[in-house]
């Protein structure tokens, strides 16, 4: 019995430090404050852009140097989730903000969330090209979508993920805003634009 306990203790001493080292080497990639996300579109009167003043992302690393791995076309990250509080969207127009928040049901659903289920990564000339497969939750409706993005090296060892996604509001049971007694109608097709700066 003592021999068995001794073996278990020895195994624990070997395994636990290894697990600690593994965890330390795989620090998540953190979203930097310079990151940008916006929603742009057109209406019967003019174009518009609503910027996310703040938002968050969770990007788990599965390789020690995830940034270098991704840039070389390797799967250096695992779980990815992007969350945008709807109250942080700003169209730089009070009336437009009010109508936009009503259109996306902000009083009922506080966040827009994109969760990546899988991705395809290919090496490119100046970085990599990634296709993200995942679920977008907007206005209480969930849809499986696919987003294309470019991945490039950024200063200070950071990773820049840039792209845009064409979103049709009616696919999420959302009614495009109408202003000025209906004289101004927003097109149901909008573009989600993002430049995500990630760093260990």
Helices and strands as residue ranges (DSSP letters): H 2-25, E 30-31, E 36-42, E 47-52, E 56-61, H 66-71, E 77-85, G 86-88, E 89-90, H 94-103, E 111-124, E 127-138, E 141-154, G 155-157, E 158-168, G 169-172, E 178-179, G 180-182, E 184-185, E 189-199
